[in-house]
Amino acid sequence: MRRRAIPARNSCAIPAQFPAQFSDGLPTPSTGDIKWTRNATLLMVPAAVGAGVAAGLLGIGGGMILGPLFVALNFQPQVGTATTGFMILFTAFGGTVKYVAVGRLPWQYLLWFGGIGIAGGQTGQRVVKKLLAKTGRPSLVVFILGSIIALAVTIMTASGIINGVNAANTGANLFCFDLSQFICDPDAAGSSA
């Protein structure tokens, strides 16, 4: 099938290196692109809201929820992983700015863990790229994503159980939460009560 360039409109020339396939004048999606069916559309909105709520309440990246959803919607694994990684960038940056602004994150930690994150991200990207080139199996990305999610669920569950047992052994009320950590100025909060 022959590809042709997108025609220029409104005197804005589009370079020929951006070819698209046309069927009845409309571009057809590439393999692995999302096909916007009624089911896919109805699934995306609650999943995105759920991912945002889970990211905010549990401190996990929304990609842990949207990654498997993208696989279910037949995204190419590399596209789904890149998309969730891009979204997590903004979630993590927003959380970091929030904690730095209220003085809960020393700038030394910010530099240290930011550097580790950048180095780890680049290393992981290069290792996965080499593995994909060697094996030729994009399913490897799905396996790695599933393993990371399983590890995170295991660690969060074990941490919650250990913290709950320790709190119960010290006689603490497990259903009473200390909200003082969320108050930026304790004096101002105390005077408004």
DRENGU-487477 format. One record per atom (N, C-alpha, C): residue number from 1; x, y, z; atom name; residue in one letter. Coordinates in nm, 4 decimals. Example, Ala and Ser with C-alpha at 12.3 -4.5 7.8 and 13.67 -1.06 7.14 Angstrom:
# DRENGU-487477
- 1 1.3190 -0.5690 0.7800 N A .
- 1 1.2300 -0.4500 0.7800 CA A .
- 1 1.3200 -0.3300 0.7800 C A .
- 2 1.2850 -0.2250 0.7080 N S .
- 2 1.3670 -0.1060 0.7140 CA S .
- 2 1.2900 0.0030 0.7870 C S .
END
This chain:
# DRENGU-487477
- 1 0.0838 -0.1167 0.0000 N M .
- 1 0.0000 0.0000 0.0000 CA M .
- 1 0.0889 0.1237 0.0000 C M .
- 2 0.0583 0.2151 -0.0865 N R .
- 2 0.1397 0.3345 -0.1008 CA R .
- 2 0.0979 0.4410 -0.0001 C R .
- 3 0.1935 0.5072 0.0602 N R .
- 3 0.1652 0.6134 0.1564 CA R .
- 3 0.1816 0.7468 0.0866 C R .
- 4 0.1013 0.8410 0.1249 N R .
- 4 0.1165 0.9743 0.0697 CA R .
- 4 0.1170 1.0765 0.1811 C R .
- 5 0.1741 1.1896 0.1534 N A .
- 5 0.1887 1.2942 0.2541 CA A .
- 5 0.0542 1.3600 0.2817 C A .
- 6 0.0381 1.4124 0.4024 N I .
- 6 -0.0822 1.4860 0.4392 CA I .
- 6 -0.0847 1.6151 0.3585 C I .
- 7 -0.1963 1.6470 0.2943 N P .
- 7 -0.1999 1.7693 0.2150 CA P .
- 7 -0.1926 1.8925 0.3041 C P .
- 8 -0.1307 1.9983 0.2509 N A .
- 8 -0.1176 2.1235 0.3253 CA A .
- 8 -0.2517 2.1941 0.3296 C A .
- 9 -0.2840 2.2512 0.4467 N R .
- 9 -0.4082 2.3262 0.4635 CA R .
- 9 -0.3761 2.4611 0.5230 C R .
- 10 -0.4559 2.5580 0.4896 N N .
- 10 -0.4401 2.6934 0.5426 CA N .
- 10 -0.2994 2.7450 0.5218 C N .
- 11 -0.2439 2.7165 0.4118 N S .
- 11 -0.1088 2.7578 0.3718 CA S .
- 11 -0.0014 2.7201 0.4728 C S .
- 12 -0.0249 2.6133 0.5519 N C .
- 12 0.0767 2.5597 0.6445 CA C .
- 12 0.1294 2.4317 0.5812 C C .
- 13 0.2476 2.4362 0.5288 N A .
- 13 0.3037 2.3194 0.4617 CA A .
- 13 0.3490 2.2172 0.5643 C A .
- 14 0.3076 2.0931 0.5459 N I .
- 14 0.3497 1.9845 0.6335 CA I .
- 14 0.4571 1.9061 0.5590 C I .
- 15 0.5737 1.8893 0.6192 N P .
- 15 0.6816 1.8203 0.5486 CA P .
- 15 0.6423 1.6789 0.5075 C P .
- 16 0.7025 1.6314 0.3998 N A .
- 16 0.6711 1.4998 0.3455 CA A .
- 16 0.7194 1.3861 0.4342 C A .
- 17 0.8026 1.4135 0.5359 N Q .
- 17 0.8500 1.3048 0.6212 CA Q .
- 17 0.7440 1.2601 0.7224 C Q .
- 18 0.6237 1.3193 0.7175 N F .
- 18 0.5154 1.2794 0.8063 CA F .
- 18 0.4040 1.2162 0.7252 C F .
- 19 0.4259 1.0939 0.6717 N P .
- 19 0.3230 1.0317 0.5888 CA P .
- 19 0.2097 0.9751 0.6748 C P .
- 20 0.0949 0.9618 0.6152 N A .
- 20 -0.0186 0.9014 0.6844 CA A .
- 20 -0.0966 0.8183 0.5837 C A .
- 21 -0.1608 0.7134 0.6336 N Q .
- 21 -0.2446 0.6329 0.5471 CA Q .
- 21 -0.3856 0.6902 0.5509 C Q .
- 22 -0.4515 0.6898 0.4372 N F .
- 22 -0.5850 0.7451 0.4309 CA F .
- 22 -0.6820 0.6408 0.3789 C F .
- 23 -0.7984 0.6397 0.4376 N S .
- 23 -0.9067 0.5561 0.3911 CA S .
- 23 -1.0287 0.6470 0.3854 C S .
- 24 -1.0776 0.6731 0.2698 N D .
- 24 -1.1883 0.7667 0.2503 CA D .
- 24 -1.1548 0.9053 0.3047 C D .
- 25 -1.0305 0.9464 0.2928 N G .
- 25 -0.9910 1.0802 0.3338 CA G .
- 25 -0.9565 1.0942 0.4813 C G .
- 26 -0.9768 0.9897 0.5609 N L .
- 26 -0.9475 0.9974 0.7042 CA L .
- 26 -0.8248 0.9132 0.7363 C L .
- 27 -0.7390 0.9603 0.8281 N P .
- 27 -0.6230 0.8781 0.8641 CA P .
- 27 -0.6668 0.7526 0.9369 C P .
- 28 -0.6018 0.6408 0.9082 N T .
- 28 -0.6315 0.5163 0.9781 CA T .
- 28 -0.5307 0.4990 1.0906 C T .
- 29 -0.5745 0.4438 1.2050 N P .
- 29 -0.4812 0.4270 1.3162 CA P .
- 29 -0.3733 0.3254 1.2841 C P .
- 30 -0.2558 0.3487 1.3366 N S .
- 30 -0.1457 0.2543 1.3209 CA S .
- 30 -0.1676 0.1356 1.4123 C S .
- 31 -0.0931 0.0302 1.3901 N T .
- 31 -0.1013 -0.0871 1.4755 CA T .
- 31 -0.0591 -0.0483 1.6167 C T .
- 32 -0.1405 -0.0813 1.7144 N G .
- 32 -0.1080 -0.0504 1.8529 CA G .
- 32 -0.1688 0.0791 1.9020 C G .
- 33 -0.2240 0.1628 1.8107 N D .
- 33 -0.2919 0.2845 1.8539 CA D .
- 33 -0.4243 0.2456 1.9178 C D .
- 34 -0.4727 0.3310 2.0055 N I .
- 34 -0.6014 0.3030 2.0684 CA I .
- 34 -0.7121 0.3201 1.9648 C I .
- 35 -0.8047 0.2302 1.9670 N K .
- 35 -0.9210 0.2385 1.8799 CA K .
- 35 -1.0352 0.2882 1.9677 C K .
- 36 -1.0785 0.4111 1.9433 N W .
- 36 -1.1761 0.4754 2.0297 CA W .
- 36 -1.3150 0.4199 2.0040 C W .
- 37 -1.3432 0.3086 2.0689 N T .
- 37 -1.4761 0.2509 2.0638 CA T .
- 37 -1.5536 0.3019 2.1848 C T .
- 38 -1.6814 0.2737 2.1875 N R .
- 38 -1.7649 0.3152 2.3013 CA R .
- 38 -1.7114 0.2532 2.4304 C R .
- 39 -1.6742 0.1253 2.4254 N N .
- 39 -1.6231 0.0553 2.5431 CA N .
- 39 -1.4923 0.1172 2.5927 C N .
- 40 -1.4010 0.1463 2.5000 N A .
- 40 -1.2721 0.2052 2.5392 CA A .
- 40 -1.2924 0.3422 2.6016 C A .
- 41 -1.3826 0.4214 2.5452 N T .
- 41 -1.4091 0.5556 2.5986 CA T .
- 41 -1.4709 0.5477 2.7373 C T .
- 42 -1.5679 0.4590 2.7558 N L .
- 42 -1.6327 0.4460 2.8864 CA L .
- 42 -1.5381 0.3895 2.9913 C L .
- 43 -1.4374 0.3160 2.9493 N L .
- 43 -1.3409 0.2571 3.0419 CA L .
- 43 -1.2328 0.3567 3.0838 C L .
- 44 -1.1963 0.4487 2.9940 N M .
- 44 -1.0844 0.5396 3.0199 CA M .
- 44 -1.1133 0.6416 3.1294 C M .
- 45 -1.2307 0.7032 3.1292 N V .
- 45 -1.2595 0.8116 3.2239 CA V .
- 45 -1.2576 0.7612 3.3681 C V .
- 46 -1.3320 0.6558 3.4042 N P .
- 46 -1.3244 0.6101 3.5434 CA P .
- 46 -1.1856 0.5585 3.5804 C P .
- 47 -1.1155 0.4980 3.4844 N A .
- 47 -0.9804 0.4482 3.5137 CA A .
- 47 -0.8860 0.5639 3.5418 C A .
- 48 -0.8964 0.6716 3.4657 N A .
- 48 -0.8096 0.7874 3.4876 CA A .
- 48 -0.8409 0.8542 3.6218 C A .
- 49 -0.9691 0.8654 3.6550 N V .
- 49 -1.0072 0.9228 3.7851 CA V .
- 49 -0.9594 0.8308 3.8980 C V .
- 50 -0.9795 0.7013 3.8827 N G .
- 50 -0.9333 0.6054 3.9839 CA G .
- 50 -0.7826 0.6078 4.0004 C G .
- 51 -0.7111 0.6212 3.8904 N A .
- 51 -0.5653 0.6287 3.8978 CA A .
- 51 -0.5218 0.7540 3.9721 C A .
- 52 -0.5886 0.8655 3.9462 N G .
- 52 -0.5551 0.9894 4.0165 CA G .
- 52 -0.5835 0.9814 4.1645 C G .
- 53 -0.6971 0.9241 4.2010 N V .
- 53 -0.7322 0.9086 4.3427 CA V .
- 53 -0.6342 0.8140 4.4117 C V .
- 54 -0.6027 0.7024 4.3476 N A .
- 54 -0.5081 0.6070 4.4064 CA A .
- 54 -0.3698 0.6684 4.4198 C A .
- 55 -0.3281 0.7452 4.3197 N A .
- 55 -0.1969 0.8098 4.3260 CA A .
- 55 -0.1924 0.9083 4.4417 C A .
- 56 -0.3022 0.9835 4.4618 N G .
- 56 -0.3050 1.0812 4.5701 CA G .
- 56 -0.3171 1.0189 4.7080 C G .
- 57 -0.4003 0.9179 4.7218 N L .
- 57 -0.4246 0.8589 4.8534 CA L .
- 57 -0.3188 0.7583 4.8958 C L .
- 58 -0.2707 0.6799 4.8019 N L .
- 58 -0.1785 0.5721 4.8358 CA L .
- 58 -0.0329 0.6052 4.8068 C L .
- 59 -0.0091 0.7127 4.7346 N G .
- 59 0.1278 0.7489 4.7029 CA G .
- 59 0.1887 0.6629 4.5938 C G .
- 60 0.1042 0.5988 4.5142 N I .
- 60 0.1558 0.5191 4.4031 CA I .
- 60 0.1425 0.6006 4.2757 C I .
- 61 0.2137 0.5625 4.1751 N G .
- 61 0.1996 0.6297 4.0461 CA G .
- 61 0.0737 0.5814 3.9765 C G .
- 62 0.0059 0.6703 3.9070 N G .
- 62 -0.1142 0.6326 3.8331 CA G .
- 62 -0.0865 0.5287 3.7264 C G .
- 63 0.0390 0.5159 3.6853 N G .
- 63 0.0763 0.4175 3.5849 CA G .
- 63 0.0558 0.2752 3.6318 C G .
- 64 0.0529 0.2533 3.7626 N M .
- 64 0.0294 0.1174 3.8135 CA M .
- 64 -0.1133 0.0741 3.7840 C M .
- 65 -0.2021 0.1682 3.7638 N I .
- 65 -0.3405 0.1357 3.7297 CA I .
- 65 -0.3615 0.1456 3.5793 C I .
- 66 -0.3086 0.2537 3.5192 N L .
- 66 -0.3308 0.2739 3.3762 CA L .
- 66 -0.2462 0.1810 3.2899 C L .
- 67 -0.1308 0.1345 3.3389 N G .
- 67 -0.0470 0.0430 3.2615 CA G .
- 67 -0.1211 -0.0835 3.2218 C G .
- 68 -0.1790 -0.1560 3.3175 N P .
- 68 -0.2570 -0.2749 3.2792 CA P .
- 68 -0.3793 -0.2417 3.1930 C P .
- 69 -0.4394 -0.1239 3.2170 N L .
- 69 -0.5526 -0.0840 3.1335 CA L .
- 69 -0.5090 -0.0654 2.9884 C L .
- 70 -0.3930 -0.0038 2.9687 N F .
- 70 -0.3427 0.0147 2.8330 CA F .
- 70 -0.3167 -0.1191 2.7651 C F .
- 71 -0.2678 -0.2161 2.8403 N V .
- 71 -0.2463 -0.3499 2.7840 CA V .
- 71 -0.3802 -0.4112 2.7443 C V .
- 72 -0.4820 -0.3929 2.8294 N A .
- 72 -0.6147 -0.4467 2.7987 CA A .
- 72 -0.6757 -0.3800 2.6757 C A .
- 73 -0.6387 -0.2542 2.6497 N L .
- 73 -0.6903 -0.1825 2.5335 CA L .
- 73 -0.6031 -0.2023 2.4095 C L .
- 74 -0.5116 -0.2996 2.4148 N N .
- 74 -0.4256 -0.3380 2.3021 CA N .
- 74 -0.3258 -0.2304 2.2607 C N .
- 75 -0.2783 -0.1500 2.3570 N F .
- 75 -0.1667 -0.0602 2.3273 CA F .
- 75 -0.0440 -0.1461 2.3044 C F .
- 76 0.0477 -0.0981 2.2229 N Q .
- 76 0.1772 -0.1635 2.2166 CA Q .
- 76 0.2420 -0.1450 2.3529 C Q .
- 77 0.3074 -0.2468 2.4095 N P .
- 77 0.3646 -0.2334 2.5426 CA P .
- 77 0.4604 -0.1145 2.5575 C P .
- 78 0.5399 -0.0866 2.4539 N Q .
- 78 0.6332 0.0260 2.4631 CA Q .
- 78 0.5583 0.1587 2.4690 C Q .
- 79 0.4487 0.1705 2.3958 N V .
- 79 0.3698 0.2939 2.3954 CA V .
- 79 0.3017 0.3125 2.5307 C V .
- 80 0.2436 0.2054 2.5844 N G .
- 80 0.1780 0.2143 2.7152 CA G .
- 80 0.2752 0.2485 2.8263 C G .
- 81 0.3928 0.1878 2.8234 N T .
- 81 0.4933 0.2149 2.9262 CA T .
- 81 0.5441 0.3580 2.9166 C T .
- 82 0.5683 0.4049 2.7965 N A .
- 82 0.6147 0.5426 2.7794 CA A .
- 82 0.5078 0.6417 2.8238 C A .
- 83 0.3821 0.6131 2.7940 N T .
- 83 0.2729 0.7022 2.8339 CA T .
- 83 0.2596 0.7087 2.9845 C T .
- 84 0.2621 0.5934 3.0515 N T .
- 84 0.2493 0.5944 3.1975 CA T .
- 84 0.3709 0.6593 3.2626 C T .
- 85 0.4890 0.6367 3.2061 N G .
- 85 0.6088 0.7025 3.2595 CA G .
- 85 0.6002 0.8534 3.2478 C G .
- 86 0.5466 0.9014 3.1368 N F .
- 86 0.5306 1.0449 3.1162 CA F .
- 86 0.4315 1.1023 3.2169 C F .
- 87 0.3223 1.0296 3.2447 N M .
- 87 0.2239 1.0772 3.3427 CA M .
- 87 0.2827 1.0777 3.4832 C M .
- 88 0.3584 0.9760 3.5170 N I .
- 88 0.4184 0.9671 3.6502 CA I .
- 88 0.5163 1.0811 3.6730 C I .
- 89 0.5819 1.1265 3.5674 N L .
- 89 0.6735 1.2401 3.5791 CA L .
- 89 0.6014 1.3600 3.6411 C L .
- 90 0.4812 1.3910 3.5930 N F .
- 90 0.4082 1.5059 3.6447 CA F .
- 90 0.3545 1.4812 3.7855 C F .
- 91 0.3097 1.3594 3.8128 N T .
- 91 0.2621 1.3261 3.9466 CA T .
- 91 0.3750 1.3390 4.0484 C T .
- 92 0.4897 1.2835 4.0159 N A .
- 92 0.6040 1.2893 4.1072 CA A .
- 92 0.6546 1.4321 4.1235 C A .
- 93 0.6580 1.5080 4.0149 N F .
- 93 0.7045 1.6464 4.0237 CA F .
- 93 0.6102 1.7294 4.1104 C F .
- 94 0.4798 1.7092 4.0935 N G .
- 94 0.3824 1.7823 4.1755 CA G .
- 94 0.3957 1.7486 4.3236 C G .
- 95 0.4118 1.6220 4.3550 N G .
- 95 0.4310 1.5817 4.4951 CA G .
- 95 0.5596 1.6355 4.5527 C G .
- 96 0.6647 1.6349 4.4744 N T .
- 96 0.7940 1.6869 4.5216 CA T .
- 96 0.7849 1.8356 4.5511 C T .
- 97 0.7242 1.9108 4.4608 N V .
- 97 0.7087 2.0556 4.4812 CA V .
- 97 0.6265 2.0822 4.6071 C V .
- 98 0.5221 2.0042 4.6270 N K .
- 98 0.4373 2.0220 4.7453 CA K .
- 98 0.5175 2.0015 4.8735 C K .
- 99 0.5934 1.8945 4.8815 N Y .
- 99 0.6694 1.8667 5.0028 CA Y .
- 99 0.7843 1.9645 5.0232 C Y .
- 100 0.8470 2.0105 4.9163 N V .
- 100 0.9520 2.1116 4.9296 CA V .
- 100 0.8912 2.2431 4.9782 C V .
- 101 0.7737 2.2793 4.9262 N A .
- 101 0.7092 2.4059 4.9613 CA A .
- 101 0.6707 2.4128 5.1086 C A .
- 102 0.6292 2.3018 5.1673 N V .
- 102 0.5903 2.3035 5.3091 CA V .
- 102 0.7049 2.2648 5.4011 C V .
- 103 0.8239 2.2458 5.3443 N G .
- 103 0.9415 2.2191 5.4265 CA G .
- 103 0.9541 2.0773 5.4769 C G .
- 104 0.8853 1.9834 5.4141 N R .
- 104 0.8915 1.8429 5.4561 CA R .
- 104 0.9986 1.7628 5.3812 C R .
- 105 1.0623 1.8242 5.2823 N L .
- 105 1.1630 1.7543 5.2033 CA L .
- 105 1.2858 1.8431 5.1913 C L .
- 106 1.3927 1.8096 5.2626 N P .
- 106 1.5154 1.8900 5.2501 CA P .
- 106 1.5697 1.8845 5.1075 C P .
- 107 1.6249 1.9950 5.0604 N W .
- 107 1.6721 2.0024 4.9231 CA W .
- 107 1.7840 1.9032 4.8963 C W .
- 108 1.8610 1.8628 5.0001 N Q .
- 108 1.9667 1.7642 4.9793 CA Q .
- 108 1.9064 1.6295 4.9374 C Q .
- 109 1.7959 1.5923 5.0013 N Y .
- 109 1.7274 1.4685 4.9640 CA Y .
- 109 1.6732 1.4794 4.8217 C Y .
- 110 1.6219 1.5970 4.7886 N L .
- 110 1.5693 1.6198 4.6549 CA L .
- 110 1.6771 1.5941 4.5502 C L .
- 111 1.7946 1.6489 4.5712 N L .
- 111 1.9043 1.6282 4.4756 CA L .
- 111 1.9499 1.4826 4.4730 C L .
- 112 1.9646 1.4234 4.5899 N W .
- 112 2.0133 1.2861 4.6000 CA W .
- 112 1.9182 1.1881 4.5310 C W .
- 113 1.7910 1.1901 4.5720 N F .
- 113 1.6959 1.0941 4.5159 CA F .
- 113 1.6576 1.1280 4.3725 C F .
- 114 1.6592 1.2581 4.3366 N G .
- 114 1.6361 1.2960 4.1974 CA G .
- 114 1.7445 1.2402 4.1072 C G .
- 115 1.8704 1.2500 4.1517 N G .
- 115 1.9819 1.1949 4.0743 CA G .
- 115 1.9721 1.0442 4.0600 C G .
- 116 1.9365 0.9770 4.1696 N I .
- 116 1.9206 0.8316 4.1640 CA I .
- 116 1.8071 0.7946 4.0690 C I .
- 117 1.6970 0.8696 4.0740 N G .
- 117 1.5836 0.8426 3.9855 CA G .
- 117 1.6187 0.8598 3.8393 C G .
- 118 1.6919 0.9671 3.8081 N I .
- 118 1.7320 0.9901 3.6688 CA I .
- 118 1.8262 0.8793 3.6212 C I .
- 119 1.9245 0.8454 3.7039 N A .
- 119 2.0191 0.7395 3.6660 CA A .
- 119 1.9471 0.6050 3.6506 C A .
- 120 1.8574 0.5738 3.7438 N G .
- 120 1.7832 0.4477 3.7364 CA G .
- 120 1.6915 0.4420 3.6157 C G .
- 121 1.6255 0.5537 3.5848 N G .
- 121 1.5375 0.5578 3.4682 CA G .
- 121 1.6128 0.5369 3.3383 C G .
- 122 1.7269 0.6041 3.3252 N Q .
- 122 1.8068 0.5892 3.2040 CA Q .
- 122 1.8640 0.4472 3.1919 C Q .
- 123 1.9120 0.3935 3.3042 N T .
- 123 1.9660 0.2571 3.3023 CA T .
- 123 1.8563 0.1575 3.2642 C T .
- 124 1.7407 0.1696 3.3268 N G .
- 124 1.6300 0.0797 3.2960 CA G .
- 124 1.5869 0.0878 3.1510 C G .
- 125 1.5796 0.2094 3.0986 N Q .
- 125 1.5401 0.2273 2.9595 CA Q .
- 125 1.6389 0.1594 2.8653 C Q .
- 126 1.7659 0.1759 2.8917 N R .
- 126 1.8677 0.1173 2.8042 CA R .
- 126 1.8704 -0.0354 2.8147 C R .
- 127 1.8535 -0.0886 2.9363 N V .
- 127 1.8530 -0.2336 2.9543 CA V .
- 127 1.7326 -0.2958 2.8841 C V .
- 128 1.6151 -0.2355 2.9027 N V .
- 128 1.4943 -0.2891 2.8388 CA V .
- 128 1.5051 -0.2795 2.6871 C V .
- 129 1.5611 -0.1704 2.6372 N K .
- 129 1.5783 -0.1549 2.4919 CA K .
- 129 1.6688 -0.2650 2.4366 C K .
- 130 1.7779 -0.2956 2.5080 N K .
- 130 1.8679 -0.4022 2.4627 CA K .
- 130 1.7998 -0.5382 2.4695 C K .
- 131 1.7231 -0.5627 2.5773 N L .
- 131 1.6522 -0.6903 2.5883 CA L .
- 131 1.5499 -0.7056 2.4772 C L .
- 132 1.4781 -0.5973 2.4441 N L .
- 132 1.3800 -0.6044 2.3360 CA L .
- 132 1.4480 -0.6303 2.2017 C L .
- 133 1.5627 -0.5656 2.1808 N A .
- 133 1.6355 -0.5884 2.0555 CA A .
- 133 1.6875 -0.7315 2.0475 C A .
- 134 1.7291 -0.7853 2.1614 N K .
- 134 1.7848 -0.9208 2.1644 CA K .
- 134 1.6758 -1.0267 2.1473 C K .
- 135 1.5646 -1.0107 2.2194 N T .
- 135 1.4591 -1.1121 2.2168 CA T .
- 135 1.3541 -1.0866 2.1102 C T .
- 136 1.3289 -0.9583 2.0790 N G .
- 136 1.2245 -0.9255 1.9826 CA G .
- 136 1.0845 -0.9481 2.0355 C G .
- 137 1.0700 -0.9531 2.1677 N R .
- 137 0.9398 -0.9812 2.2283 CA R .
- 137 0.8924 -0.8623 2.3102 C R .
- 138 0.7950 -0.7841 2.2597 N P .
- 138 0.7417 -0.6718 2.3371 CA P .
- 138 0.6693 -0.7176 2.4637 C P .
- 139 0.6301 -0.8457 2.4690 N S .
- 139 0.5625 -0.8973 2.5886 CA S .
- 139 0.6537 -0.8903 2.7109 C S .
- 140 0.7830 -0.8786 2.6879 N L .
- 140 0.8776 -0.8640 2.7983 CA L .
- 140 0.8467 -0.7393 2.8796 C L .
- 141 0.8033 -0.6317 2.8132 N V .
- 141 0.7678 -0.5075 2.8821 CA V .
- 141 0.6480 -0.5318 2.9738 C V .
- 142 0.5499 -0.6074 2.9261 N V .
- 142 0.4323 -0.6394 3.0077 CA V .
- 142 0.4740 -0.7219 3.1289 C V .
- 143 0.5634 -0.8178 3.1097 N F .
- 143 0.6114 -0.9002 3.2205 CA F .
- 143 0.6835 -0.8143 3.3253 C F .
- 144 0.7693 -0.7226 3.2799 N I .
- 144 0.8412 -0.6350 3.3736 CA I .
- 144 0.7428 -0.5459 3.4485 C I .
- 145 0.6448 -0.4881 3.3771 N L .
- 145 0.5439 -0.4036 3.4407 CA L .
- 145 0.4656 -0.4822 3.5451 C L .
- 146 0.4242 -0.6032 3.5105 N G .
- 146 0.3511 -0.6872 3.6058 CA G .
- 146 0.4351 -0.7230 3.7269 C G .
- 147 0.5626 -0.7490 3.7063 N S .
- 147 0.6520 -0.7816 3.8185 CA S .
- 147 0.6695 -0.6627 3.9123 C S .
- 148 0.6846 -0.5438 3.8556 N I .
- 148 0.6995 -0.4241 3.9390 CA I .
- 148 0.5734 -0.3991 4.0192 C I .
- 149 0.4567 -0.4144 3.9563 N I .
- 149 0.3304 -0.3942 4.0279 CA I .
- 149 0.3144 -0.4983 4.1384 C I .
- 150 0.3464 -0.6249 4.1099 N A .
- 150 0.3360 -0.7300 4.2121 CA A .
- 150 0.4302 -0.7024 4.3287 C A .
- 151 0.5521 -0.6576 4.3002 N L .
- 151 0.6474 -0.6244 4.4052 CA L .
- 151 0.5972 -0.5070 4.4904 C L .
- 152 0.5430 -0.4043 4.4244 N A .
- 152 0.4914 -0.2885 4.4981 CA A .
- 152 0.3735 -0.3271 4.5875 C A .
- 153 0.2830 -0.4091 4.5366 N V .
- 153 0.1683 -0.4540 4.6174 CA V .
- 153 0.2162 -0.5357 4.7369 C V .
- 154 0.3129 -0.6231 4.7157 N T .
- 154 0.3663 -0.7045 4.8244 CA T .
- 154 0.4314 -0.6184 4.9321 C T .
- 155 0.5131 -0.5217 4.8902 N I .
- 155 0.5814 -0.4349 4.9869 CA I .
- 155 0.4816 -0.3485 5.0627 C I .
- 156 0.3834 -0.2899 4.9913 N M .
- 156 0.2839 -0.2061 5.0588 CA M .
- 156 0.2005 -0.2868 5.1577 C M .
- 157 0.1626 -0.4084 5.1202 N T .
- 157 0.0842 -0.4937 5.2099 CA T .
- 157 0.1650 -0.5321 5.3331 C T .
- 158 0.2887 -0.5765 5.3132 N A .
- 158 0.3733 -0.6153 5.4264 CA A .
- 158 0.3996 -0.4959 5.5179 C A .
- 159 0.4265 -0.3800 5.4603 N S .
- 159 0.4506 -0.2601 5.5403 CA S .
- 159 0.3278 -0.2227 5.6220 C S .
- 160 0.2106 -0.2295 5.5604 N G .
- 160 0.0866 -0.1986 5.6325 CA G .
- 160 0.0609 -0.2942 5.7474 C G .
- 161 0.0843 -0.4224 5.7238 N I .
- 161 0.0630 -0.5223 5.8297 CA I .
- 161 0.1622 -0.5005 5.9439 C I .
- 162 0.2885 -0.4790 5.9108 N I .
- 162 0.3907 -0.4574 6.0148 CA I .
- 162 0.3594 -0.3321 6.0960 C I .
- 163 0.3241 -0.2229 6.0289 N N .
- 163 0.2906 -0.0996 6.1007 CA N .
- 163 0.1666 -0.1173 6.1869 C N .
- 164 0.0664 -0.1897 6.1355 N G .
- 164 -0.0547 -0.2140 6.2133 CA G .
- 164 -0.0277 -0.2989 6.3367 C G .
- 165 0.0518 -0.4037 6.3222 N V .
- 165 0.0862 -0.4900 6.4362 CA V .
- 165 0.1664 -0.4120 6.5398 C V .
- 166 0.2642 -0.3327 6.4941 N N .
- 166 0.3434 -0.2521 6.5878 CA N .
- 166 0.2575 -0.1509 6.6614 C N .
- 167 0.1647 -0.0877 6.5905 N A .
- 167 0.0768 0.0094 6.6551 CA A .
- 167 -0.0163 -0.0590 6.7550 C A .
- 168 -0.0669 -0.1768 6.7203 N A .
- 168 -0.1552 -0.2500 6.8117 CA A .
- 168 -0.0792 -0.2954 6.9359 C A .
- 169 0.0471 -0.3354 6.9206 N N .
- 169 0.1276 -0.3792 7.0346 CA N .
- 169 0.1613 -0.2654 7.1302 C N .
- 170 0.1672 -0.1433 7.0803 N T .
- 170 0.1954 -0.0288 7.1679 CA T .
- 170 0.0682 0.0297 7.2272 C T .
- 171 -0.0477 -0.0248 7.1933 N G .
- 171 -0.1736 0.0219 7.2488 CA G .
- 171 -0.2332 0.1406 7.1751 C G .
- 172 -0.1817 0.1732 7.0595 N A .
- 172 -0.2341 0.2864 6.9829 CA A .
- 172 -0.3684 0.2500 6.9215 C A .
- 173 -0.4538 0.3511 6.9079 N N .
- 173 -0.5825 0.3319 6.8433 CA N .
- 173 -0.5591 0.3281 6.6924 C N .
- 174 -0.5865 0.2149 6.6300 N L .
- 174 -0.5583 0.1978 6.4877 CA L .
- 174 -0.6492 0.2814 6.3984 C L .
- 175 -0.7611 0.3300 6.4526 N F .
- 175 -0.8569 0.4031 6.3714 CA F .
- 175 -0.8579 0.5521 6.4010 C F .
- 176 -0.7544 0.5998 6.4696 N C .
- 176 -0.7401 0.7421 6.4990 CA C .
- 176 -0.6144 0.7908 6.4277 C C .
- 177 -0.6318 0.8829 6.3353 N F .
- 177 -0.5202 0.9288 6.2545 CA F .
- 177 -0.4695 1.0642 6.3034 C F .
- 178 -0.3396 1.0805 6.3030 N D .
- 178 -0.2772 1.2069 6.3397 CA D .
- 178 -0.2731 1.2950 6.2152 C D .
- 179 -0.3552 1.3985 6.2145 N L .
- 179 -0.3633 1.4862 6.0987 CA L .
- 179 -0.2700 1.6062 6.1089 C L .
- 180 -0.1932 1.6160 6.2164 N S .
- 180 -0.1063 1.7321 6.2342 CA S .
- 180 0.0022 1.7416 6.1270 C S .
- 181 0.0372 1.6293 6.0667 N Q .
- 181 0.1395 1.6326 5.9621 CA Q .
- 181 0.0921 1.7036 5.8363 C Q .
- 182 -0.0398 1.7235 5.8232 N F .
- 182 -0.0924 1.7890 5.7043 CA F .
- 182 -0.1143 1.9392 5.7236 C F .
- 183 -0.0863 1.9886 5.8438 N I .
- 183 -0.1060 2.1302 5.8739 CA I .
- 183 0.0257 2.2035 5.8515 C I .
- 184 0.0226 2.3049 5.7663 N C .
- 184 0.1457 2.3782 5.7344 CA C .
- 184 0.1878 2.4682 5.8500 C C .
- 185 0.0936 2.5363 5.9137 N D .
- 185 0.1246 2.6279 6.0223 CA D .
- 185 0.0406 2.5888 6.1435 C D .
- 186 0.0994 2.5160 6.2409 N P .
- 186 0.0208 2.4694 6.3559 CA P .
- 186 -0.0403 2.5829 6.4363 C P .
- 187 0.0261 2.6985 6.4459 N D .
- 187 -0.0302 2.8095 6.5230 CA D .
- 187 -0.1560 2.8641 6.4587 C D .
- 188 -0.1563 2.8796 6.3286 N A .
- 188 -0.2726 2.9319 6.2570 CA A .
- 188 -0.3868 2.8324 6.2642 C A .
- 189 -0.3566 2.7052 6.2566 N A .
- 189 -0.4608 2.6027 6.2626 CA A .
- 189 -0.5230 2.5964 6.4011 C A .
- 190 -0.4412 2.6162 6.5040 N G .
- 190 -0.4929 2.6122 6.6410 CA G .
- 190 -0.5811 2.7312 6.6721 C G .
- 191 -0.5548 2.8476 6.6143 N S .
- 191 -0.6351 2.9665 6.6428 CA S .
- 191 -0.7681 2.9657 6.5689 C S .
- 192 -0.7791 2.8906 6.4585 N S .
- 192 -0.9041 2.8881 6.3828 CA S .
- 192 -1.0037 2.7899 6.4404 C S .
- 193 -0.9592 2.7005 6.5324 N A .
- 193 -1.0498 2.5991 6.5863 CA A .
- 193 -1.1381 2.6559 6.6943 C A .
END
